[in-house]
Each structure stands twice: as structure tokens, then as C-alpha cells.
Amino acid sequence: MLAAGSRTLAGLLSDARVMHRVAGLWLTERVGGALSSDSELLDRVKHVGERAIDPMEKSWAARAKGRIEHEVRVQWAERAQELSVPTGERAEVAA
């Protein structure tokens, strides 16, 4: 399901029509957390933002990129926190 969603978003972000790309950026910004591990999606969003001429497209590209980058930082911080707890204490923290 997630792969199909990524493909659909990739299609929207690659579309020749500005409003379709804007729709893809809007959707990416909304579901960015679920797709934050998809580095190809982030690359596409960056690419759209770099090539955008339309102000609305530029704005949504910046928002979507920011959302994905934020989610990646949160996930990294959570993972770092998990790894910083000594192994014996992990069971206590989980309980």
C-alpha cells in the first residue's frame, strides 16, 4: 500500500501540469510522516522546489520538504534515544 502511494505521489510530482504538482506537494506535506523514510520522495520534492516558477508551487514544495525533514529528524532522535539507554534498562523503560 505504501509503495503504491509513493508511486502515485511520484507521478503527481512529475506531472507537467502545475496544479497536479501542487496537489502532490499538498498531499506529501499531509502524509510526510508516513513517507519520511522514502529518500526518493524527498529528492523529488526538492527537485520540484528547485524548478518551480509558480509561487504557490514553490511555497508548497518548501512546506512539504520541511515536513519530511522534520519527521526524519524526529525519527533519528527517537532512535538515538533508544540506543542511548543501556540494554538492561530498556526493559524497565518499556514497562
C-alpha positions in Angstrom: 0.0 0.0 0.0 2.8 2.4 1.0 4.7 1.7 -2.2 1.6 2.3 -4.3 1.1 5.6 -2.5 4.7 6.6 -3.2 4.3 5.8 -6.9 1.1 7.9 -7.1 2.8 10.8 -5.4 5.8 10.5 -7.6 3.5 10.7 -10.6 1.9 13.8 -9.3 5.2 15.4 -8.5 6.5 14.6 -12.0 3.3 15.8 -13.8 3.7 18.5 -16.4 0.7 20.4 -15.0 1.5 22.9 -12.2 -1.7 22.2 -10.3 -1.1 18.5 -10.3 2.4 19.0 -8.8 0.9 21.4 -6.3 -1.7 18.7 -5.4 1.1 16.2 -5.0 3.1 18.6 -2.8 0.0 19.3 -0.7 -0.6 15.6 -0.2 3.1 15.0 0.5 3.0 17.7 3.2 0.0 16.0 4.8 1.4 12.4 4.8 5.0 13.3 5.0 5.5 11.5 8.3 4.4 8.2 6.9 6.7 8.6 3.9 9.7 10.2 5.6 11.8 7.1 5.1 11.4 7.4 1.3 14.5 9.4 0.3 13.5 9.3 -3.4 10.3 11.2 -2.5 12.3 13.8 -0.6 14.6 14.2 -3.7 11.5 14.7 -5.9 10.1 17.3 -3.6 13.4 19.1 -3.6 13.6 18.9 -7.4 10.1 20.3 -7.8 11.0 23.2 -5.5 14.2 24.0 -7.3 12.5 24.1 -10.7 9.3 25.8 -9.6 8.3 29.1 -11.2 4.8 29.3 -9.8 4.9 30.9 -6.3 2.2 28.5 -4.9 4.3 25.6 -6.1 7.4 27.0 -4.5 5.6 27.5 -1.2 4.1 24.0 -1.1 7.5 22.5 -2.1 9.1 24.3 0.9 6.3 23.1 3.2 6.5 19.5 2.1 10.3 19.4 2.2 10.2 20.9 5.7 7.7 18.4 6.9 9.6 15.4 5.6 12.9 16.7 7.0 11.2 17.4 10.4 9.9 13.8 10.5 13.3 12.4 9.6 14.9 14.4 12.5 12.2 13.2 14.9 12.7 9.6 13.9 16.5 9.9 14.2 16.2 11.5 17.7 13.8 8.7 18.8 16.2 6.1 17.5 19.2 7.8 19.2 17.3 7.9 22.5 16.5 4.2 22.2 20.1 3.4 21.6 21.4 5.6 24.4 19.5 3.6 27.1 21.7 0.7 28.4 20.4 -2.7 27.4 19.3 -3.8 30.9 17.3 -0.6 31.4 15.4 -0.9 28.1 13.0 -3.4 29.5 12.3 -1.1 32.5 11.7 1.9 30.2 9.4 -0.1 28.0 7.4 -1.3 31.0 
